[in-house]
Amino acid sequence: MVAGILDGMKWLGLDWDEGPEVGGAHGPYFQSKRLDRYREAAARLVASGKAYYCYCNPDEIKAKREAAEQAGETWSYDRTCANLTPEEVVAREKAGAPRAIRFRMPPGTTAYDDVVHGKIEFANAVIEDFVVLRSDNFPTYHLSVVVDDIDMGITEVVRGDDHISNTPKQVLLYQALGAEVPRFAHVPLILGPDKRRLSKRHGATSVMEYERQGFLPEAMFNFLALLGWSPGDDRELFTREELVAAFTLEGIASSNAVFNPEKLEWFNAQHLARMSGEEITNRLAPVLRELGEWDDELRGARREWFHQVIEILKPRAKKLRDLAEQGRYFFVDPDGYDEAAVKKHLSVPGLAAHLAAWSAALAAVDPFEPAAIEAALRRCAETLGIKAAALIHATRIAVTGQGVSPSVFDVVALVGRERALARLRKLQASLA
């Protein structure tokens, strides 16, 4: 799981100056290696009177809480152990009674200025004396993150809105430990298209799944940045550097954002369209290898040809994988024809004979370039007394196997004379 998080951040280009795999002055960076720091902080809280030992049986507390919930009531810890006399505490300690450590909530209110939501205030009376160290001697979330923040000099905490209710407890812990309270910015949650909290039911379950689906990290970065944040104008497309320059915590919205897969695809298509052939080649190579269609000559003798293929495919592609799948006919002969296209376009009377005439004309085209190919097709159609569209559609189906493609003249030119003619003859034979 740790590797998955770090891999996802690396893919997105979110590097870090200090932390796992990098090191730094504030390590260790795994809470499992910092347990002594948490236990020491809990002991300090007890010594200062800000926390106390709780010997209550966790199962009994759980039963009381559940009983109250079933009765439609709210139950808070009743401070049984906060009122123990020193002698009672000593007796329990001598007996080796299991104990947790609870923070002693002070009277009054706890407030903090949230960068996104403004001033937020909680009445301390509605927050029970919460556990900071469990009876198994392991810290709770509240204590561990506060100690980490203090030790690591954290000045800003940016996290989801679902943590707002945790913050007053943590503010009190910073203060009780004599530390400066960091600045908090609680950002809106990301919802699925159904306006429910984003989860695996909405599709991809990890950042790296989007890489496997053919999304560009630049597009994902751009898309995520605009979920709940605005630059203050109508701009949507940003480079990473432009986003870094424009970003401020104050630009974060207070309402939840919706993760729209179609919008992500739009961002991806836009970033894909702006990439050079060389950049796309580097990204596309692993996909073509996976499909068994990569050839090292695509970076060598056929480099210019491959870049031309990429350029005519880009306008229709939303993902990297689209380039590979939609343009497969550039690498291998079609293994069949789209049924709907066949039904719609190959019922022209005498089409097999027309294709034979067109093949002869195509064989003589010189230079073998899109404009010359188009001129030859239109002359052939006029000579045959048929519409040029009949030959255009038949040629597209023969050469690509599909009913839709980039300009058929560009496609034929890039597929090449011999392969195009072979595919036309194959279709012609199937119609005879």
N, C-alpha and C positions, 0 to 999 in steps of 0.2 A: 504493500500500500504506500509506503514511503517512496519507493522507487517510482510508482505511478504518479505521485504528486510532483516529484522533482522532474520526471521526464516531461510531464505536461507543461510545467513552467518553462523548461528549456525550449520545448517546441514553440511555445508562444513568444519566445524571446524575452521572457521575464527573468533576467539574471539577478543575482543577489551578491552584495559586497561581503557579506559575512553569514556563516551558517553551515549547514551540512555540506560536505564535499569541498567547502572553501576554507573553513576554519575562521579564526579571528580571536579577538581578545576576550569575548564574553561567553565562551563555551563552558561546559558541553551544551549541545543544542537539542539533546533528547531528554525529555522529562524523566525517563527511566534512569538516567544517570545523574539526576539532580535531587534525588529523594532526601539526602541529608540536608540540603538547603531548605526544603519545605518543612521538614521536621524541626529544624532549628528556628524557623520563623514562627511556627505554631507554638513552640515553647516560649518564645519571646512574648507572644500575645498573652499567654497564660500568666507569665511572670509580671506583666504590666497590668493585669486585671482586665484586659480587653477581651479575654476568652476564658473559658473554664472547662474542666473535665466533665464529661457526661457519661454516666455509668448505666443509663437506661438501655434496656434490651431492644435492639433494632426491630425485632419481630413484633414486640409489644407496641412499639411506636407505629409500625406499619399497620397493625390491626386497628389501632385507634383512628388512624387517618382514614382507612378504608371504611370503617364504621360511620364516621362522620360524613364521608362522601355519599354513602348509601342513604343517609338520612337527609341529604341535600344541604349539608352544612360544611363549613370550612374549618379544618382543624389545624392549629399551630402548636408547636412544641410549648408545653406549659411551664417550662423553666424549673422543672423539678430539681435538677442538679445544680442550677444556679443558686439555689437557696440552701444547699448543704452547708453545715457548719464545718470549720476546719477539722474538727475531730472526726466527723463523718467521712470526710475526704481521706484522712489518714487511715482510717479503718478500712476503707475500700481499697486503698493502695496496698496496704499490708496483705489484704486478702487476694491480691492479684486480680481484682475484678477488671474485665475488659472495659476499656473506656475510649470514647471519641473526644475530640475537642471541638467545642462550639464557640462561635463568635458571639460576644454579648452586645446585642443591638442597643445603641444609646437612645435616649428619648429624642423627640423632635423630628426633623425632616432631613433628607439628604437630597441635594440638588447638584446638577452639573449642566454646563452649557454644551449642548450637542451642536456640532458644526452644521448638521443637516436640519435638525428639528428645533433648534433653539434651546431655551431653558427647559429642563425636565426635572420635575420634583416628585419625590416619593415620601409618604409618611412612614417613618420607621416602625410605627406600631403595626403596620400590615405585613411586615417582614419578620419572620420568626428568627430566633437565634440559630443560624445555620451552621452546619458542620464544616470545619476546615480540614480536620484530620480524622479519618475514619478509625474505627477500633482495630482495623488490621494494620494501622500505622501508615496508610497510604493517603496522600492528600486528595482533596476534592478539586474540581476544576477551578473554583474561585481562588483558592489559595495558590495553586501552582502557577496560574497565568499572572497573578499579581507579583509573585516573587520573581518570576522570569522577567517581567517588564522592568521591575526595579533593578535587578542585576544587570540587565542588558541595556539600560538607559533608554527605554522606549519613550518617545515623546508624543506619538500619535497612534491611536488604536482605531483602525477602520474595519468594520465588520457589519454583519447583517442586522436588520431591524429586530430579528428574533432574540437578540441579545440585550435589548434595551432594559428588560426587567432584571438582568444580571448586574447591570452597571452600578446601581446604588450599593450593592454588597461589596463590589470591588473598590468603589470609591472609598468606602469606610475602611477597607483593608489597607489601601495605600496610606491613608491618614494614620491609621493605628500603627503602622510600621514606620512612620516618620518620613514617608516619601512624598514627592510631588506627584499630584494626580495628572496623568497624561491627558491630552485633548482627545475627545471621542467624536467619531463620525459614524453614525449608524446608517448604512445605505439600504435602499429598498431591496426587497427579496426579488428573485427572478421567478416568474410564474410561467407555466406552460400556456399554450394557446387557449386551453379551457379555463384559464384564470385560476387554476389550482397550483399549489407549490410544485416547482419543477422536480421531476423525479424520473426514474428509469422508464416509467410507462410512456413518457413523451419521446422516447427514442434513445439516442446515444447516452451511455451511462458514464463515460469518462472522456476527458479531453482528448486522449490519444485515439479514441474511436473516430473523432472528426478527421484526424490525419488519415486514418485508414479509408475513410469515405471519400477522400480526395479534396478536402478543404485546405486552403492555404493558411498558414499561421498569421500572415499579415491581415487577411480578411477576418479571421476569427478574433484577432486582437482588436481590430477596428469595430467589429460588431459588438463585442463584449463591452468595450469602453462606452458605447452609446446606450447601453442598457441602464437607464436610471441616471444618466449624466448628459448634460448638454453643453456645447461650447458657447452657447449664447447667440448663435446665428443658425442659418439653415444648412450649414455644411454637414455632409455625412461621410464623405470619403477623405480619409486621413492616412498619411504615412505614420509610422511609429514615432518618428521625430516630431511631426506636427502635433500628434496627440500629447506627447510629453510636454511640449511647449504650451499647449492650450489648456491643459488640465489644471483644475483647482477643485479642492474639496467642496468649496462653496457652490460649485455648479451641479452638485448632486441633487436630484429631485427627491421629494419626500414620499412619492407614490411608487407602488410596486411596478416593475417592468415586466413586459411579456416577451418571452423567448419565441420569436417567430422564425421557424425553419426556412420559410420562403424568403424572408428578408436576409437571412444568413446566406442563402444561395445567391441572392442578388449581389450582396457584398462580394462574395467569392468571384462571381462572374466579372464584376467591375475590376477587381484587383488582378484577375487573370488576364483581362484585356489589356492591362497596362504593363504587363511583364514582357520582357524581351524574349526572343526565341531561345537564346542561350540559357536564361533563367528557367524557362519552362522545361527545356531539355533536361536540366539537372534535376528538376522535381519529378519529371515524367519517367525518367529512366527506370526507377525501381518498379513502377507500375507495369511498364512494358516487359521488364524482366519476368515479373510475376506471370504475365500472359504469354511468355515465350516468344515475344516479338521484338526484343531488343537486339540491336546489332551495333557493335562498336563503331562501325562506319558512319553511324548517325552523328557521331562527334568528329568524324574524319571526312572521307571522300563524299559522303552524302549529307554533310552538315547543312549546306545551303538548301538542298532539297527538303530536308526535314523541317527547317525553319519556315519554308514556304507552306508546307503541310500544316504546321501549327497555326500560321497566320490565317488560313482560310477556315480552320476549325474553331478558332477562338470565339467568333461571334455567337456560335450556337452552344458553347460549352459553359456549364455552370461550375463544374468540378474538374480536377485533373483527370479523374477516371473517365469523364465524358470524352475527353480528347482521345484517350486510348480506345474506348469502346465505339464511339461514333466514327472514328477514322480507321477502324480495323481493316477496311478494304484497301487501304494504302499498302498494307503489309502482306495480306493473304487474300486469295480469291474468295468471293462470297460463297458460302456453302448452301445457299438457298435464296429465295426471293420473297420479299414481303407480300403476303397474300392479298392484303387490301390494295396495295399498289398494282399488283398483277391484275386483279379484277377490274380496277378502275382504268388502267392505261394500256393494257396489252390485248384489247379486243378489237383493235383497228383492223379492218379487212386487208388481207395481203401484207400484214406487217413483216412476216418472215422475209418476203422478197424485198420489201423496203429496207430492211436491215442489211440485206446482202449488198444492195446498192450503196447504202451509207457506209458500210465497211470498206468497200472499194474506194469510195471518195476519201474516207478518213486515212486510208493507207497512203494516199498521195499528198496529204497536207504537208506543206513545207513553208515556213518553219512550223514545228509542232508546238504552237503556242495558243493560248485561249482565244485570242481575237481571230486567228486564222482558222481554228477549229470551228468557231461559231459561224464564220462566213461560209465555210464549206458545208456545214449542216444546213444552213438556210438555202443555199443554192441547190443542194440535193433535194430538199423537201419541195422546192418550187418546181424542179424538174419532174419529180414524182407526182406532182399535183396534190400533195397532202399538206396539212398544217405542220409547221416546224415543231410545234408542241408534241406531236405524235412521236417524232424522232428523239426529241429532248427527253421525254419521260421514259421511253424505251431504253435509251442510252444510260440514263441514271440507274434504272433497275438492273440493267446488264452489268454495269461497272461497279456499283455499290451494293446491289442486292436490296436497296432501300427505296422508299418512295419519297424521301426527303434527304437533301444533302446541300452543301454549299453549291455555288454555280457549277453546273455540270461541265462547263468548258474548262474551268480551272481544275476540276477533279480529273478529267480525262488527260489534260496536259501533264499533271503530276503523276498519275498512275503510269503514264507512258504509252507510246504507240503500240508496242507488241502486246502488253498485258491488256490494254483496252480492246484491241482487235480480237484477242482470244476470248475475252468475256462476251463481246458482241456475237461472235460466232456460236458460242455456247448457248446463248439465249435464242439465237436464230434457229439452232438445231432443235431446241425444245419446243419451238412454235411450229416447226414444219410438220 
